[in-house]
Amino acid sequence: MDENLFRVESDAALDDLFRTLARASDEHDFEADLNGGALTVEFEEPPAKFVVSPNAPVRQIWVSALTTSFKLEWESARNAFVLPASGQTLRQLMASVISRQLGEPVEL
């Protein structure tokens, strides 16, 4: 994947995730913000901040959440950014880490 295609796909993935998180935040206790190409998810109780950002030089989307750094790679067969270790898509990973943070199931 070249850098231009990575930027197109990563921007689309973050935009889609932001819209999904904005809807979910109406039902759950967190706030999502997309600013400067990075998406943040903030929690009041317990306090935490998750960051989702593209890393163009390595063509990955990085997620910093629950004191862990997750590095997702583009998988063209699934047309999605995927965590190689688990096979989770970006949306599935975020649903999982947000659920763990809130202590309740969150579907995205």
VOGU-3710 file (C-alpha; in Angstrom, 3 decimals, decimal comma):
1> mdenlfrves> 0,000/0,000/0,000  1,441/3,366/-0,959  1,227/6,417/1,292  -1,625/8,079/-0,613  -3,819/4,982/-0,426  -2,922/4,562/3,244  -4,029/8,140/3,960  -7,322/7,631/2,120  -8,073/4,344/3,925  -6,920/5,508/7,368
11> daalddlfrt> -8,885/8,782/7,105  -11,998/6,837/6,097  -11,496/4,349/8,955  -11,084/7,108/11,554  -14,059/9,088/10,218  -16,249/5,982/10,318  -15,051/5,082/13,809  -15,641/8,628/15,060  -19,242/8,642/13,791  -19,835/5,249/15,412
21> larasdehdf> -18,294/6,373/18,710  -20,287/9,626/18,700  -23,521/7,598/18,487  -22,381/5,141/21,175  -21,355/7,966/23,527  -25,036/8,951/23,778  -25,641/5,659/25,626  -22,305/5,226/27,419  -20,115/7,428/29,596  -17,350/8,633/27,265
31> eadlnggalt> -16,602/11,437/24,814  -15,041/11,034/21,362  -13,230/13,740/19,408  -11,556/13,721/15,997  -9,007/16,503/15,663  -5,894/16,882/13,544  -6,124/13,357/12,162  -6,171/11,703/15,602  -9,199/10,361/17,405  -9,440/10,520/21,185
41> vefeeppakf> -11,859/8,791/23,522  -12,015/10,203/27,046  -13,585/8,717/30,160  -14,403/10,481/33,423  -14,777/7,449/35,712  -12,365/5,878/35,930  -10,378/8,606/34,196  -8,638/7,520/31,007  -7,848/8,680/27,491  -7,521/6,402/24,462
51> vvspnapvrq> -5,831/7,676/21,292  -6,266/6,306/17,754  -3,879/7,692/15,156  -2,471/6,792/11,757  1,248/6,116/11,442  1,951/6,724/7,755  5,642/5,675/7,645  4,741/2,112/8,684  1,202/2,144/7,165  -0,499/1,234/10,448
61> iwvsalttsf> -3,168/2,635/12,717  -1,994/2,765/16,307  -4,330/2,571/19,270  -3,120/3,522/22,728  -5,591/2,120/25,272  -5,521/0,338/28,623  -1,759/0,967/28,961  -1,190/-0,990/25,731  -0,210/0,010/22,209  -2,102/-1,872/19,504
71> klewesarna> -0,781/-1,719/15,927  -3,315/-2,486/13,220  -2,390/-3,285/9,635  -4,417/-2,976/6,456  -5,961/-6,237/5,317  -7,253/-5,803/1,783  -9,268/-9,052/1,837  -11,382/-7,607/4,677  -11,082/-3,997/3,503  -10,216/-3,019/7,074
81> fvlpasgqtl> -7,417/-2,289/9,502  -6,885/-5,441/11,565  -4,891/-6,358/14,669  -2,722/-9,260/13,425  -2,504/-11,017/16,797  -6,268/-11,354/17,279  -7,809/-10,698/13,862  -9,966/-7,928/15,351  -10,904/-5,010/13,135  -10,411/-1,469/14,399
91> rqlmasvisr> -14,085/-1,236/15,359  -14,014/-4,610/17,171  -10,843/-3,670/19,055  -12,308/-0,338/20,147  -15,544/-1,996/21,297  -13,461/-4,422/23,347  -11,201/-1,857/25,044  -14,072/0,562/25,724  -16,118/-2,286/27,215  -13,205/-3,199/29,479
101> qlgepvel> -12,726/0,425/30,524  -16,415/0,933/31,354  -17,009/-2,520/32,791  -20,077/-2,995/30,586  -20,645/-4,328/27,075  -20,379/-1,721/24,342  -21,265/-2,557/20,754  -19,990/-0,423/17,911
//
